[in-house]
Amino acid sequence: MALVERADHYRLHAEVCKVLTEPKRIALLDALRLGERSVGELANCVGVSLPNASQHLGVLRAAGLVETRSE
């Protein structure tokens, strides 16, 4: 792997690590292990407000760790 590619790899890794420094985000990912859930279900599962869960999910989505789906 070229030095530039490695630098990009390390930068991406650091960005993901930054996202995962928040315990609520890790809890949200853990709650999603068993399958899809609505934002409301995730908020209840993790014990946060709906707006707070939505905000954390937005950060996870921006980092490419979760995807959204509408019904």
Residue pairs with C-beta under 8 A, 6 or more apart in sequence:
1 9
15 63
16 63
16 65
19 25
19 59
19 60
19 63
19 65
20 26
22 56
22 59
24 46
24 48
24 52
24 53
24 56
25 56
25 59
25 60
27 45
27 46
28 42
28 46
28 53
28 56
28 57
28 60
28 66
29 60
29 65
29 66
31 37
31 42
31 45
31 46
32 42
32 66
36 69
37 45
39 50
39 53
39 54
39 57
40 50
42 53
42 57
43 49
43 50
43 52
43 53
43 54
46 53
48 56
57 66
57 68
60 66
61 67
61 68
